[in-house]
Amino acid sequence: MTTLRSPLAAALGAALAVALAAAPAHVKPKPKPAVAAAAAPAPTETAEQQRARINAEQAAAAQAQAAYDAAMAKWKADNAACQAGDKTRCARPQ
């Protein structure tokens, strides 16, 4: 039997997976390399290409965060409604 997942649930799952993979709670963050090395563009990448790549990375991160925020807001509203007695908005067992 297959289950259908809403796009919002899929986005929430993806955002949570990225967040959990990015910074596990039990692992200390590694020291960052020197700023000069991190700021230097790749030898085959022009300044414009580097700027476009960084902008695309930031746009993707912002979109993932917005999807997470929307899913979290929906979950909070559903949870509050469920606790207030609207059983149609309660989470269904998996």
PDB file of N, CA, C and O in Angstrom:
ATOM      1  N   MET A   1       0.858  -1.179   0.000  1.00  0.00           N
ATOM      2  CA  MET A   1       0.000   0.000   0.000  1.00  0.00           C
ATOM      3  C   MET A   1       0.900   1.237   0.000  1.00  0.00           C
ATOM      4  O   MET A   1       1.835   1.320   0.795  1.00  0.00           O
ATOM      5  N   THR A   2       0.627   2.184  -0.875  1.00  0.00           N
ATOM      6  CA  THR A   2       1.426   3.399  -0.919  1.00  0.00           C
ATOM      7  C   THR A   2       0.694   4.505  -0.185  1.00  0.00           C
ATOM      8  O   THR A   2      -0.536   4.546  -0.152  1.00  0.00           O
ATOM      9  N   THR A   3       1.471   5.398   0.399  1.00  0.00           N
ATOM     10  CA  THR A   3       0.880   6.545   1.071  1.00  0.00           C
ATOM     11  C   THR A   3       1.213   7.787   0.270  1.00  0.00           C
ATOM     12  O   THR A   3       2.298   7.892  -0.302  1.00  0.00           O
ATOM     13  N   LEU A   4       0.300   8.712   0.229  1.00  0.00           N
ATOM     14  CA  LEU A   4       0.509   9.973  -0.466  1.00  0.00           C
ATOM     15  C   LEU A   4       0.934  11.027   0.534  1.00  0.00           C
ATOM     16  O   LEU A   4       0.301  11.201   1.576  1.00  0.00           O
ATOM     17  N   ARG A   5       1.993  11.720   0.218  1.00  0.00           N
ATOM     18  CA  ARG A   5       2.474  12.779   1.102  1.00  0.00           C
ATOM     19  C   ARG A   5       2.226  14.120   0.437  1.00  0.00           C
ATOM     20  O   ARG A   5       2.385  14.267  -0.774  1.00  0.00           O
ATOM     21  N   SER A   6       1.843  15.074   1.225  1.00  0.00           N
ATOM     22  CA  SER A   6       1.617  16.395   0.675  1.00  0.00           C
ATOM     23  C   SER A   6       2.960  17.043   0.361  1.00  0.00           C
ATOM     24  O   SER A   6       3.973  16.674   0.955  1.00  0.00           O
ATOM     25  N   PRO A   7       2.986  18.007  -0.565  1.00  0.00           N
ATOM     26  CA  PRO A   7       4.236  18.713  -0.857  1.00  0.00           C
ATOM     27  C   PRO A   7       4.781  19.408   0.382  1.00  0.00           C
ATOM     28  O   PRO A   7       5.996  19.522   0.542  1.00  0.00           O
ATOM     29  N   LEU A   8       3.908  19.868   1.253  1.00  0.00           N
ATOM     30  CA  LEU A   8       4.348  20.531   2.476  1.00  0.00           C
ATOM     31  C   LEU A   8       5.068  19.554   3.389  1.00  0.00           C
ATOM     32  O   LEU A   8       6.091  19.899   3.982  1.00  0.00           O
ATOM     33  N   ALA A   9       4.548  18.343   3.510  1.00  0.00           N
ATOM     34  CA  ALA A   9       5.207  17.331   4.339  1.00  0.00           C
ATOM     35  C   ALA A   9       6.552  16.951   3.738  1.00  0.00           C
ATOM     36  O   ALA A   9       7.523  16.756   4.467  1.00  0.00           O
ATOM     37  N   ALA A  10       6.616  16.846   2.430  1.00  0.00           N
ATOM     38  CA  ALA A  10       7.875  16.512   1.767  1.00  0.00           C
ATOM     39  C   ALA A  10       8.894  17.628   1.979  1.00  0.00           C
ATOM     40  O   ALA A  10      10.065  17.357   2.240  1.00  0.00           O
ATOM     41  N   ALA A  11       8.454  18.883   1.867  1.00  0.00           N
ATOM     42  CA  ALA A  11       9.363  20.017   2.077  1.00  0.00           C
ATOM     43  C   ALA A  11       9.857  20.057   3.511  1.00  0.00           C
ATOM     44  O   ALA A  11      11.030  20.336   3.761  1.00  0.00           O
ATOM     45  N   LEU A  12       8.964  19.780   4.457  1.00  0.00           N
ATOM     46  CA  LEU A  12       9.358  19.758   5.860  1.00  0.00           C
ATOM     47  C   LEU A  12      10.384  18.660   6.105  1.00  0.00           C
ATOM     48  O   LEU A  12      11.384  18.879   6.790  1.00  0.00           O
ATOM     49  N   GLY A  13      10.138  17.493   5.552  1.00  0.00           N
ATOM     50  CA  GLY A  13      11.083  16.391   5.709  1.00  0.00           C
ATOM     51  C   GLY A  13      12.442  16.726   5.131  1.00  0.00           C
ATOM     52  O   GLY A  13      13.469  16.430   5.741  1.00  0.00           O
ATOM     53  N   ALA A  14      12.455  17.343   3.958  1.00  0.00           N
ATOM     54  CA  ALA A  14      13.726  17.713   3.335  1.00  0.00           C
ATOM     55  C   ALA A  14      14.442  18.774   4.153  1.00  0.00           C
ATOM     56  O   ALA A  14      15.656  18.697   4.342  1.00  0.00           O
ATOM     57  N   ALA A  15      13.702  19.766   4.641  1.00  0.00           N
ATOM     58  CA  ALA A  15      14.323  20.825   5.437  1.00  0.00           C
ATOM     59  C   ALA A  15      14.882  20.273   6.748  1.00  0.00           C
ATOM     60  O   ALA A  15      15.967  20.663   7.178  1.00  0.00           O
ATOM     61  N   LEU A  16      14.145  19.374   7.374  1.00  0.00           N
ATOM     62  CA  LEU A  16      14.634  18.770   8.614  1.00  0.00           C
ATOM     63  C   LEU A  16      15.858  17.909   8.361  1.00  0.00           C
ATOM     64  O   LEU A  16      16.789  17.918   9.166  1.00  0.00           O
ATOM     65  N   ALA A  17      15.881  17.169   7.267  1.00  0.00           N
ATOM     66  CA  ALA A  17      17.037  16.335   6.950  1.00  0.00           C
ATOM     67  C   ALA A  17      18.278  17.195   6.732  1.00  0.00           C
ATOM     68  O   ALA A  17      19.366  16.848   7.191  1.00  0.00           O
ATOM     69  N   VAL A  18      18.113  18.322   6.028  1.00  0.00           N
ATOM     70  CA  VAL A  18      19.240  19.226   5.801  1.00  0.00           C
ATOM     71  C   VAL A  18      19.716  19.818   7.120  1.00  0.00           C
ATOM     72  O   VAL A  18      20.918  19.904   7.368  1.00  0.00           O
ATOM     73  N   ALA A  19      18.779  20.225   7.962  1.00  0.00           N
ATOM     74  CA  ALA A  19      19.160  20.830   9.242  1.00  0.00           C
ATOM     75  C   ALA A  19      19.867  19.830  10.141  1.00  0.00           C
ATOM     76  O   ALA A  19      20.854  20.173  10.792  1.00  0.00           O
ATOM     77  N   LEU A  20      19.376  18.603  10.185  1.00  0.00           N
ATOM     78  CA  LEU A  20      20.000  17.594  11.029  1.00  0.00           C
ATOM     79  C   LEU A  20      21.355  17.164  10.497  1.00  0.00           C
ATOM     80  O   LEU A  20      22.271  16.906  11.278  1.00  0.00           O
ATOM     81  N   ALA A  21      21.494  17.085   9.198  1.00  0.00           N
ATOM     82  CA  ALA A  21      22.773  16.678   8.614  1.00  0.00           C
ATOM     83  C   ALA A  21      23.808  17.790   8.738  1.00  0.00           C
ATOM     84  O   ALA A  21      25.006  17.520   8.823  1.00  0.00           O
ATOM     85  N   ALA A  22      23.354  19.027   8.750  1.00  0.00           N
ATOM     86  CA  ALA A  22      24.287  20.150   8.779  1.00  0.00           C
ATOM     87  C   ALA A  22      24.990  20.291  10.121  1.00  0.00           C
ATOM     88  O   ALA A  22      26.178  20.613  10.147  1.00  0.00           O
ATOM     89  N   ALA A  23      24.309  20.063  11.226  1.00  0.00           N
ATOM     90  CA  ALA A  23      24.918  20.289  12.533  1.00  0.00           C
ATOM     91  C   ALA A  23      24.359  19.334  13.570  1.00  0.00           C
ATOM     92  O   ALA A  23      23.437  19.695  14.303  1.00  0.00           O
ATOM     93  N   PRO A  24      24.894  18.123  13.651  1.00  0.00           N
ATOM     94  CA  PRO A  24      24.440  17.220  14.712  1.00  0.00           C
ATOM     95  C   PRO A  24      24.728  17.823  16.073  1.00  0.00           C
ATOM     96  O   PRO A  24      25.754  18.474  16.265  1.00  0.00           O
ATOM     97  N   ALA A  25      23.824  17.607  17.017  1.00  0.00           N
ATOM     98  CA  ALA A  25      23.927  18.246  18.324  1.00  0.00           C
ATOM     99  C   ALA A  25      25.107  17.745  19.128  1.00  0.00           C
ATOM    100  O   ALA A  25      25.645  18.497  19.940  1.00  0.00           O
ATOM    101  N   HIS A  26      25.533  16.507  18.936  1.00  0.00           N
ATOM    102  CA  HIS A  26      26.589  15.934  19.759  1.00  0.00           C
ATOM    103  C   HIS A  26      27.996  16.151  19.198  1.00  0.00           C
ATOM    104  O   HIS A  26      28.969  15.707  19.807  1.00  0.00           O
ATOM    105  N   VAL A  27      28.122  16.814  18.067  1.00  0.00           N
ATOM    106  CA  VAL A  27      29.418  17.003  17.437  1.00  0.00           C
ATOM    107  C   VAL A  27      29.837  18.457  17.561  1.00  0.00           C
ATOM    108  O   VAL A  27      29.059  19.367  17.274  1.00  0.00           O
ATOM    109  N   LYS A  28      31.076  18.666  17.992  1.00  0.00           N
ATOM    110  CA  LYS A  28      31.599  20.030  18.071  1.00  0.00           C
ATOM    111  C   LYS A  28      31.866  20.542  16.658  1.00  0.00           C
ATOM    112  O   LYS A  28      32.310  19.778  15.800  1.00  0.00           O
ATOM    113  N   PRO A  29      31.601  21.822  16.405  1.00  0.00           N
ATOM    114  CA  PRO A  29      31.886  22.355  15.075  1.00  0.00           C
ATOM    115  C   PRO A  29      33.392  22.373  14.827  1.00  0.00           C
ATOM    116  O   PRO A  29      34.175  22.630  15.741  1.00  0.00           O
ATOM    117  N   LYS A  30      33.787  22.101  13.600  1.00  0.00           N
ATOM    118  CA  LYS A  30      35.196  22.119  13.230  1.00  0.00           C
ATOM    119  C   LYS A  30      35.645  23.563  13.062  1.00  0.00           C
ATOM    120  O   LYS A  30      34.848  24.408  12.655  1.00  0.00           O
ATOM    121  N   PRO A  31      36.892  23.860  13.363  1.00  0.00           N
ATOM    122  CA  PRO A  31      37.376  25.218  13.146  1.00  0.00           C
ATOM    123  C   PRO A  31      37.333  25.560  11.664  1.00  0.00           C
ATOM    124  O   PRO A  31      37.605  24.717  10.809  1.00  0.00           O
ATOM    125  N   LYS A  32      36.992  26.787  11.381  1.00  0.00           N
ATOM    126  CA  LYS A  32      36.871  27.223   9.998  1.00  0.00           C
ATOM    127  C   LYS A  32      38.272  27.544   9.444  1.00  0.00           C
ATOM    128  O   LYS A  32      39.144  27.998  10.185  1.00  0.00           O
ATOM    129  N   PRO A  33      38.477  27.308   8.158  1.00  0.00           N
ATOM    130  CA  PRO A  33      39.772  27.650   7.563  1.00  0.00           C
ATOM    131  C   PRO A  33      39.946  29.161   7.520  1.00  0.00           C
ATOM    132  O   PRO A  33      38.994  29.914   7.728  1.00  0.00           O
ATOM    133  N   ALA A  34      41.141  29.585   7.257  1.00  0.00           N
ATOM    134  CA  ALA A  34      41.445  31.016   7.211  1.00  0.00           C
ATOM    135  C   ALA A  34      40.524  31.722   6.224  1.00  0.00           C
ATOM    136  O   ALA A  34      40.168  31.163   5.187  1.00  0.00           O
ATOM    137  N   VAL A  35      40.146  32.936   6.549  1.00  0.00           N
ATOM    138  CA  VAL A  35      39.212  33.695   5.719  1.00  0.00           C
ATOM    139  C   VAL A  35      39.769  33.930   4.331  1.00  0.00           C
ATOM    140  O   VAL A  35      39.022  33.875   3.354  1.00  0.00           O
ATOM    141  N   ALA A  36      41.041  34.186   4.221  1.00  0.00           N
ATOM    142  CA  ALA A  36      41.636  34.459   2.916  1.00  0.00           C
ATOM    143  C   ALA A  36      41.493  33.255   1.989  1.00  0.00           C
ATOM    144  O   ALA A  36      41.230  33.421   0.798  1.00  0.00           O
ATOM    145  N   ALA A  37      41.662  32.052   2.519  1.00  0.00           N
ATOM    146  CA  ALA A  37      41.531  30.852   1.694  1.00  0.00           C
ATOM    147  C   ALA A  37      40.076  30.626   1.284  1.00  0.00           C
ATOM    148  O   ALA A  37      39.810  30.216   0.154  1.00  0.00           O
ATOM    149  N   ALA A  38      39.131  30.891   2.193  1.00  0.00           N
ATOM    150  CA  ALA A  38      37.721  30.681   1.891  1.00  0.00           C
ATOM    151  C   ALA A  38      37.194  31.721   0.909  1.00  0.00           C
ATOM    152  O   ALA A  38      36.303  31.421   0.115  1.00  0.00           O
ATOM    153  N   ALA A  39      37.729  32.938   0.952  1.00  0.00           N
ATOM    154  CA  ALA A  39      37.234  34.016   0.107  1.00  0.00           C
ATOM    155  C   ALA A  39      37.818  33.975  -1.302  1.00  0.00           C
ATOM    156  O   ALA A  39      37.274  34.601  -2.210  1.00  0.00           O
ATOM    157  N   ALA A  40      38.906  33.255  -1.495  1.00  0.00           N
ATOM    158  CA  ALA A  40      39.545  33.210  -2.805  1.00  0.00           C
ATOM    159  C   ALA A  40      38.664  32.434  -3.782  1.00  0.00           C
ATOM    160  O   ALA A  40      38.221  31.329  -3.469  1.00  0.00           O
ATOM    161  N   PRO A  41      38.403  33.010  -4.979  1.00  0.00           N
ATOM    162  CA  PRO A  41      37.574  32.302  -5.950  1.00  0.00           C
ATOM    163  C   PRO A  41      38.322  31.102  -6.523  1.00  0.00           C
ATOM    164  O   PRO A  41      39.552  31.057  -6.528  1.00  0.00           O
ATOM    165  N   ALA A  42      37.557  30.145  -7.000  1.00  0.00           N
ATOM    166  CA  ALA A  42      38.163  28.995  -7.656  1.00  0.00           C
ATOM    167  C   ALA A  42      38.902  29.482  -8.901  1.00  0.00           C
ATOM    168  O   ALA A  42      38.436  30.417  -9.552  1.00  0.00           O
ATOM    169  N   PRO A  43      40.031  28.884  -9.249  1.00  0.00           N
ATOM    170  CA  PRO A  43      40.828  29.390 -10.358  1.00  0.00           C
ATOM    171  C   PRO A  43      40.078  29.400 -11.689  1.00  0.00           C
ATOM    172  O   PRO A  43      40.377  30.232 -12.546  1.00  0.00           O
ATOM    173  N   THR A  44      39.119  28.508 -11.883  1.00  0.00           N
ATOM    174  CA  THR A  44      38.404  28.460 -13.159  1.00  0.00           C
ATOM    175  C   THR A  44      37.104  29.254 -13.132  1.00  0.00           C
ATOM    176  O   THR A  44      36.343  29.237 -14.099  1.00  0.00           O
ATOM    177  N   GLU A  45      36.853  29.935 -12.052  1.00  0.00           N
ATOM    178  CA  GLU A  45      35.581  30.636 -11.881  1.00  0.00           C
ATOM    179  C   GLU A  45      35.824  32.148 -11.904  1.00  0.00           C
ATOM    180  O   GLU A  45      36.653  32.662 -11.154  1.00  0.00           O
ATOM    181  N   THR A  46      35.093  32.851 -12.770  1.00  0.00           N
ATOM    182  CA  THR A  46      35.223  34.306 -12.791  1.00  0.00           C
ATOM    183  C   THR A  46      34.471  34.888 -11.603  1.00  0.00           C
ATOM    184  O   THR A  46      33.695  34.191 -10.949  1.00  0.00           O
ATOM    185  N   ALA A  47      34.700  36.151 -11.330  1.00  0.00           N
ATOM    186  CA  ALA A  47      34.011  36.812 -10.217  1.00  0.00           C
ATOM    187  C   ALA A  47      32.501  36.773 -10.419  1.00  0.00           C
ATOM    188  O   ALA A  47      31.752  36.583  -9.461  1.00  0.00           O
ATOM    189  N   GLU A  48      32.057  36.950 -11.641  1.00  0.00           N
ATOM    190  CA  GLU A  48      30.617  36.925 -11.935  1.00  0.00           C
ATOM    191  C   GLU A  48      30.046  35.521 -11.736  1.00  0.00           C
ATOM    192  O   GLU A  48      28.940  35.375 -11.215  1.00  0.00           O
ATOM    193  N   GLN A  49      30.780  34.497 -12.143  1.00  0.00           N
ATOM    194  CA  GLN A  49      30.332  33.122 -11.953  1.00  0.00           C
ATOM    195  C   GLN A  49      30.269  32.773 -10.466  1.00  0.00           C
ATOM    196  O   GLN A  49      29.341  32.105 -10.009  1.00  0.00           O
ATOM    197  N   GLN A  50      31.270  33.234  -9.725  1.00  0.00           N
ATOM    198  CA  GLN A  50      31.281  32.976  -8.285  1.00  0.00           C
ATOM    199  C   GLN A  50      30.084  33.656  -7.617  1.00  0.00           C
ATOM    200  O   GLN A  50      29.413  33.056  -6.778  1.00  0.00           O
ATOM    201  N   ARG A  51      29.822  34.897  -7.988  1.00  0.00           N
ATOM    202  CA  ARG A  51      28.698  35.637  -7.415  1.00  0.00           C
ATOM    203  C   ARG A  51      27.375  34.941  -7.741  1.00  0.00           C
ATOM    204  O   ARG A  51      26.495  34.840  -6.887  1.00  0.00           O
ATOM    205  N   ALA A  52      27.240  34.465  -8.974  1.00  0.00           N
ATOM    206  CA  ALA A  52      26.010  33.777  -9.379  1.00  0.00           C
ATOM    207  C   ALA A  52      25.849  32.471  -8.596  1.00  0.00           C
ATOM    208  O   ALA A  52      24.742  32.142  -8.169  1.00  0.00           O
ATOM    209  N   ARG A  53      26.941  31.724  -8.402  1.00  0.00           N
ATOM    210  CA  ARG A  53      26.878  30.469  -7.646  1.00  0.00           C
ATOM    211  C   ARG A  53      26.489  30.718  -6.200  1.00  0.00           C
ATOM    212  O   ARG A  53      25.642  30.012  -5.652  1.00  0.00           O
ATOM    213  N   ILE A  54      27.097  31.711  -5.583  1.00  0.00           N
ATOM    214  CA  ILE A  54      26.792  32.023  -4.182  1.00  0.00           C
ATOM    215  C   ILE A  54      25.355  32.504  -4.039  1.00  0.00           C
ATOM    216  O   ILE A  54      24.667  32.128  -3.090  1.00  0.00           O
ATOM    217  N   ASN A  55      24.899  33.325  -4.967  1.00  0.00           N
ATOM    218  CA  ASN A  55      23.509  33.791  -4.926  1.00  0.00           C
ATOM    219  C   ASN A  55      22.532  32.625  -5.047  1.00  0.00           C
ATOM    220  O   ASN A  55      21.512  32.592  -4.359  1.00  0.00           O
ATOM    221  N   ALA A  56      22.845  31.666  -5.922  1.00  0.00           N
ATOM    222  CA  ALA A  56      21.972  30.501  -6.091  1.00  0.00           C
ATOM    223  C   ALA A  56      21.948  29.655  -4.813  1.00  0.00           C
ATOM    224  O   ALA A  56      20.893  29.162  -4.414  1.00  0.00           O
ATOM    225  N   GLU A  57      23.112  29.487  -4.172  1.00  0.00           N
ATOM    226  CA  GLU A  57      23.172  28.734  -2.913  1.00  0.00           C
ATOM    227  C   GLU A  57      22.343  29.417  -1.826  1.00  0.00           C
ATOM    228  O   GLU A  57      21.614  28.757  -1.084  1.00  0.00           O
ATOM    229  N   GLN A  58      22.459  30.728  -1.740  1.00  0.00           N
ATOM    230  CA  GLN A  58      21.702  31.469  -0.729  1.00  0.00           C
ATOM    231  C   GLN A  58      20.208  31.433  -1.013  1.00  0.00           C
ATOM    232  O   GLN A  58      19.408  31.336  -0.083  1.00  0.00           O
ATOM    233  N   ALA A  59      19.823  31.508  -2.270  1.00  0.00           N
ATOM    234  CA  ALA A  59      18.401  31.442  -2.627  1.00  0.00           C
ATOM    235  C   ALA A  59      17.824  30.074  -2.274  1.00  0.00           C
ATOM    236  O   ALA A  59      16.702  29.980  -1.777  1.00  0.00           O
ATOM    237  N   ALA A  60      18.587  29.017  -2.531  1.00  0.00           N
ATOM    238  CA  ALA A  60      18.115  27.672  -2.197  1.00  0.00           C
ATOM    239  C   ALA A  60      17.968  27.508  -0.683  1.00  0.00           C
ATOM    240  O   ALA A  60      16.998  26.913  -0.211  1.00  0.00           O
ATOM    241  N   ALA A  61      18.930  28.035   0.075  1.00  0.00           N
ATOM    242  CA  ALA A  61      18.848  27.951   1.540  1.00  0.00           C
ATOM    243  C   ALA A  61      17.653  28.742   2.064  1.00  0.00           C
ATOM    244  O   ALA A  61      16.959  28.287   2.973  1.00  0.00           O
ATOM    245  N   ALA A  62      17.411  29.911   1.502  1.00  0.00           N
ATOM    246  CA  ALA A  62      16.274  30.730   1.931  1.00  0.00           C
ATOM    247  C   ALA A  62      14.950  30.042   1.603  1.00  0.00           C
ATOM    248  O   ALA A  62      14.007  30.108   2.390  1.00  0.00           O
ATOM    249  N   GLN A  63      14.874  29.387   0.456  1.00  0.00           N
ATOM    250  CA  GLN A  63      13.644  28.686   0.074  1.00  0.00           C
ATOM    251  C   GLN A  63      13.389  27.503   1.008  1.00  0.00           C
ATOM    252  O   GLN A  63      12.249  27.253   1.397  1.00  0.00           O
ATOM    253  N   ALA A  64      14.446  26.777   1.367  1.00  0.00           N
ATOM    254  CA  ALA A  64      14.288  25.650   2.295  1.00  0.00           C
ATOM    255  C   ALA A  64      13.832  26.137   3.667  1.00  0.00           C
ATOM    256  O   ALA A  64      12.998  25.499   4.309  1.00  0.00           O
ATOM    257  N   GLN A  65      14.377  27.269   4.118  1.00  0.00           N
ATOM    258  CA  GLN A  65      13.989  27.818   5.413  1.00  0.00           C
ATOM    259  C   GLN A  65      12.527  28.251   5.390  1.00  0.00           C
ATOM    260  O   GLN A  65      11.795  28.012   6.350  1.00  0.00           O
ATOM    261  N   ALA A  66      12.092  28.895   4.284  1.00  0.00           N
ATOM    262  CA  ALA A  66      10.694  29.333   4.177  1.00  0.00           C
ATOM    263  C   ALA A  66       9.751  28.147   4.174  1.00  0.00           C
ATOM    264  O   ALA A  66       8.667  28.227   4.752  1.00  0.00           O
ATOM    265  N   ALA A  67      10.141  27.023   3.523  1.00  0.00           N
ATOM    266  CA  ALA A  67       9.311  25.820   3.514  1.00  0.00           C
ATOM    267  C   ALA A  67       9.218  25.246   4.922  1.00  0.00           C
ATOM    268  O   ALA A  67       8.146  24.819   5.352  1.00  0.00           O
ATOM    269  N   TYR A  68      10.326  25.236   5.632  1.00  0.00           N
ATOM    270  CA  TYR A  68      10.330  24.739   7.004  1.00  0.00           C
ATOM    271  C   TYR A  68       9.433  25.611   7.883  1.00  0.00           C
ATOM    272  O   TYR A  68       8.625  25.098   8.657  1.00  0.00           O
ATOM    273  N   ASP A  69       9.581  26.938   7.756  1.00  0.00           N
ATOM    274  CA  ASP A  69       8.771  27.858   8.564  1.00  0.00           C
ATOM    275  C   ASP A  69       7.275  27.662   8.300  1.00  0.00           C
ATOM    276  O   ASP A  69       6.470  27.676   9.231  1.00  0.00           O
ATOM    277  N   ALA A  70       6.909  27.480   7.034  1.00  0.00           N
ATOM    278  CA  ALA A  70       5.497  27.287   6.696  1.00  0.00           C
ATOM    279  C   ALA A  70       4.978  25.966   7.269  1.00  0.00           C
ATOM    280  O   ALA A  70       3.871  25.909   7.804  1.00  0.00           O
ATOM    281  N   ALA A  71       5.773  24.918   7.156  1.00  0.00           N
ATOM    282  CA  ALA A  71       5.358  23.621   7.696  1.00  0.00           C
ATOM    283  C   ALA A  71       5.235  23.670   9.214  1.00  0.00           C
ATOM    284  O   ALA A  71       4.307  23.093   9.781  1.00  0.00           O
ATOM    285  N   MET A  72       6.156  24.349   9.866  1.00  0.00           N
ATOM    286  CA  MET A  72       6.115  24.454  11.324  1.00  0.00           C
ATOM    287  C   MET A  72       4.887  25.256  11.765  1.00  0.00           C
ATOM    288  O   MET A  72       4.228  24.883  12.735  1.00  0.00           O
ATOM    289  N   ALA A  73       4.574  26.345  11.070  1.00  0.00           N
ATOM    290  CA  ALA A  73       3.394  27.141  11.413  1.00  0.00           C
ATOM    291  C   ALA A  73       2.110  26.322  11.249  1.00  0.00           C
ATOM    292  O   ALA A  73       1.207  26.400  12.083  1.00  0.00           O
ATOM    293  N   LYS A  74       2.034  25.534  10.166  1.00  0.00           N
ATOM    294  CA  LYS A  74       0.858  24.687   9.957  1.00  0.00           C
ATOM    295  C   LYS A  74       0.752  23.643  11.062  1.00  0.00           C
ATOM    296  O   LYS A  74      -0.337  23.393  11.580  1.00  0.00           O
ATOM    297  N   TRP A  75       1.891  23.028  11.428  1.00  0.00           N
ATOM    298  CA  TRP A  75       1.868  22.016  12.479  1.00  0.00           C
ATOM    299  C   TRP A  75       1.422  22.621  13.810  1.00  0.00           C
ATOM    300  O   TRP A  75       0.632  22.011  14.531  1.00  0.00           O
ATOM    301  N   LYS A  76       1.921  23.814  14.142  1.00  0.00           N
ATOM    302  CA  LYS A  76       1.524  24.458  15.400  1.00  0.00           C
ATOM    303  C   LYS A  76       0.026  24.762  15.413  1.00  0.00           C
ATOM    304  O   LYS A  76      -0.647  24.556  16.423  1.00  0.00           O
ATOM    305  N   ALA A  77      -0.485  25.249  14.293  1.00  0.00           N
ATOM    306  CA  ALA A  77      -1.914  25.556  14.217  1.00  0.00           C
ATOM    307  C   ALA A  77      -2.751  24.279  14.325  1.00  0.00           C
ATOM    308  O   ALA A  77      -3.763  24.259  15.026  1.00  0.00           O
ATOM    309  N   ASP A  78      -2.337  23.224  13.640  1.00  0.00           N
ATOM    310  CA  ASP A  78      -3.060  21.952  13.717  1.00  0.00           C
ATOM    311  C   ASP A  78      -3.000  21.375  15.126  1.00  0.00           C
ATOM    312  O   ASP A  78      -3.998  20.862  15.632  1.00  0.00           O
ATOM    313  N   ASN A  79      -1.845  21.456  15.754  1.00  0.00           N
ATOM    314  CA  ASN A  79      -1.686  20.933  17.105  1.00  0.00           C
ATOM    315  C   ASN A  79      -2.583  21.688  18.090  1.00  0.00           C
ATOM    316  O   ASN A  79      -3.238  21.072  18.931  1.00  0.00           O
ATOM    317  N   ALA A  80      -2.612  23.007  17.989  1.00  0.00           N
ATOM    318  CA  ALA A  80      -3.458  23.803  18.879  1.00  0.00           C
ATOM    319  C   ALA A  80      -4.933  23.478  18.663  1.00  0.00           C
ATOM    320  O   ALA A  80      -5.693  23.354  19.623  1.00  0.00           O
ATOM    321  N   ALA A  81      -5.335  23.340  17.400  1.00  0.00           N
ATOM    322  CA  ALA A  81      -6.732  23.014  17.092  1.00  0.00           C
ATOM    323  C   ALA A  81      -7.085  21.626  17.615  1.00  0.00           C
ATOM    324  O   ALA A  81      -8.184  21.421  18.130  1.00  0.00           O
ATOM    325  N   CYS A  82      -6.175  20.685  17.490  1.00  0.00           N
ATOM    326  CA  CYS A  82      -6.412  19.321  17.983  1.00  0.00           C
ATOM    327  C   CYS A  82      -6.597  19.342  19.501  1.00  0.00           C
ATOM    328  O   CYS A  82      -7.520  18.721  20.029  1.00  0.00           O
ATOM    329  N   GLN A  83      -5.727  20.050  20.186  1.00  0.00           N
ATOM    330  CA  GLN A  83      -5.825  20.115  21.645  1.00  0.00           C
ATOM    331  C   GLN A  83      -7.071  20.853  22.107  1.00  0.00           C
ATOM    332  O   GLN A  83      -7.562  20.630  23.214  1.00  0.00           O
ATOM    333  N   ALA A  84      -7.581  21.735  21.248  1.00  0.00           N
ATOM    334  CA  ALA A  84      -8.804  22.466  21.573  1.00  0.00           C
ATOM    335  C   ALA A  84     -10.058  21.641  21.276  1.00  0.00           C
ATOM    336  O   ALA A  84     -11.173  22.060  21.587  1.00  0.00           O
ATOM    337  N   GLY A  85      -9.864  20.455  20.668  1.00  0.00           N
ATOM    338  CA  GLY A  85     -11.021  19.585  20.454  1.00  0.00           C
ATOM    339  C   GLY A  85     -11.345  19.284  19.012  1.00  0.00           C
ATOM    340  O   GLY A  85     -12.207  18.442  18.758  1.00  0.00           O
ATOM    341  N   ASP A  86     -10.701  19.927  18.049  1.00  0.00           N
ATOM    342  CA  ASP A  86     -10.966  19.656  16.631  1.00  0.00           C
ATOM    343  C   ASP A  86     -10.167  18.422  16.222  1.00  0.00           C
ATOM    344  O   ASP A  86      -9.031  18.543  15.764  1.00  0.00           O
ATOM    345  N   LYS A  87     -10.746  17.248  16.382  1.00  0.00           N
ATOM    346  CA  LYS A  87     -10.040  15.992  16.139  1.00  0.00           C
ATOM    347  C   LYS A  87      -9.728  15.757  14.668  1.00  0.00           C
ATOM    348  O   LYS A  87      -8.923  14.883  14.345  1.00  0.00           O
ATOM    349  N   THR A  88     -10.349  16.520  13.768  1.00  0.00           N
ATOM    350  CA  THR A  88     -10.028  16.365  12.353  1.00  0.00           C
ATOM    351  C   THR A  88      -8.633  16.896  12.042  1.00  0.00           C
ATOM    352  O   THR A  88      -8.057  16.557  11.008  1.00  0.00           O
ATOM    353  N   ARG A  89      -8.088  17.723  12.928  1.00  0.00           N
ATOM    354  CA  ARG A  89      -6.757  18.293  12.692  1.00  0.00           C
ATOM    355  C   ARG A  89      -5.659  17.605  13.501  1.00  0.00           C
ATOM    356  O   ARG A  89      -4.517  18.063  13.513  1.00  0.00           O
ATOM    357  N   CYS A  90      -6.003  16.502  14.180  1.00  0.00           N
ATOM    358  CA  CYS A  90      -5.012  15.750  14.941  1.00  0.00           C
ATOM    359  C   CYS A  90      -4.149  14.939  13.971  1.00  0.00           C
ATOM    360  O   CYS A  90      -4.601  14.534  12.900  1.00  0.00           O
ATOM    361  N   ALA A  91      -2.899  14.715  14.375  1.00  0.00           N
ATOM    362  CA  ALA A  91      -2.002  13.906  13.569  1.00  0.00           C
ATOM    363  C   ALA A  91      -2.509  12.470  13.521  1.00  0.00           C
ATOM    364  O   ALA A  91      -3.007  11.945  14.517  1.00  0.00           O
ATOM    365  N   ARG A  92      -2.381  11.850  12.375  1.00  0.00           N
ATOM    366  CA  ARG A  92      -2.795  10.460  12.234  1.00  0.00           C
ATOM    367  C   ARG A  92      -1.603   9.562  12.507  1.00  0.00           C
ATOM    368  O   ARG A  92      -0.485   9.877  12.103  1.00  0.00           O
ATOM    369  N   PRO A  93      -1.826   8.455  13.184  1.00  0.00           N
ATOM    370  CA  PRO A  93      -0.718   7.517  13.446  1.00  0.00           C
ATOM    371  C   PRO A  93      -0.118   7.013  12.143  1.00  0.00           C
ATOM    372  O   PRO A  93      -0.833   6.814  11.161  1.00  0.00           O
ATOM    373  N   GLN A  94       1.152   6.815  12.134  1.00  0.00           N
ATOM    374  CA  GLN A  94       1.850   6.374  10.922  1.00  0.00           C
ATOM    375  C   GLN A  94       1.761   4.887  10.761  1.00  0.00           C
ATOM    376  O   GLN A  94       2.292   4.338   9.795  1.00  0.00           O
TER     377      GLN A  94
END
